């Protein structure tokens, strides 16, 4: 019998509305008991873990990651991607299908699931493509993908422009009880844009990407969700108008939802102009909010202008958009938080801004940024924040995760909400380094990740078993 007893931690389980100091007993990969019963039922030879001063919660779920396997493993693979996720406190991730070849058939789904079982250190769930080759022209075999084990369908990285095709995809998804996840981008409006269309794109001489390019597809998805009854989930929201549209639709009972990434609720497009301009203009409020969450001696970061690590899809937007995303997270319009972990090789990013690929890594620091921007800023309670990483994604994709109920899988995250630390470029498990947050002062850190009762990762300096 394999057993583990976590003692003295603050247990926060939003699924059961539980928030108190309590012990947690794990036996053979399942939650066996909580509170006083945990100590009573613990075997004599139980391994103990002292969680005093730490928070114990259901294993965090990131429903939007790119592990680049198969076909692009110079950037990332399942082994390195899951290792990075474990360091960030994540016990489950959902992989996107824009690999090479794309995940548009049952055989590729089986390949990914087999690799994840053999090489992954956490739970890896797979999404299937909506269209063959993610080309937006012909539907993939959605029923076969469902039988192969996908948890959702998406053409992430691309957006289906044909509305009739998207309608049929929604109808099939409804038939097979799958969520449709959509990368919202109207190509006719976005054209060749590389950053948010606004003051800073004009000042920097870069092609602008209007917020309407996202909002147009969000509106389309709301109409199709209302028409077909399918669950449609809008990925990595960045625009204020998108939040307004989804807020109004949810009030009407439309099965629409959205997610937000830390770069969109932490940064603005001014960051591309470099540190002095960033802090001096619409980043001033952000700099003050960062400093208020950290010790007085903390030095705020700096970076050069035109840094391609700030190039992402959708792009960093204005301060107004950032505040709208934060407001949507707080009022529940945006139910889910995730990373959109998108690794790229250094040589791909070390080019002119126009030619660099979109995307950044994020699994190892997204929860720290969420704690800073949402919990330490007093925008959300700890339980409400954890809900967006556990209950909400599990409910959206029908995953048997996100709870510490007795009998549930023993996926557990242990973190210190007050630990101050700096993420260094050489201290990552990912193959890639394309991230703008290296050198940033952070507050809050995962210190142990437990999957099916096994300690997948432990930061030994903060969380030593007794």
PyMOL commands that set and color helices and strands:
alter all, ss='L'
color gray80, all
select helices_A, chain A and resi 14-16+36-41+78-87+106-119+132-134+142-148+163-175+187-190+199-204+212-228+240-251+262-266+269-273+275-280+284-292+308-310+319-331+346-349+353-355+366-375+382-387+391-397
alter helices_A, ss='H'
color red, helices_A
select strands_A, chain A and resi 3-13+18-27+30-34+47-50+55-58+60-66+90-95+123-126+152-154+179-182+195-196+208-209+232-234+256-261+336-338+341-342+412-422+441-451+454-458
alter strands_A, ss='S'
color yellow, strands_A
deselect
rebuild
show_as cartoon
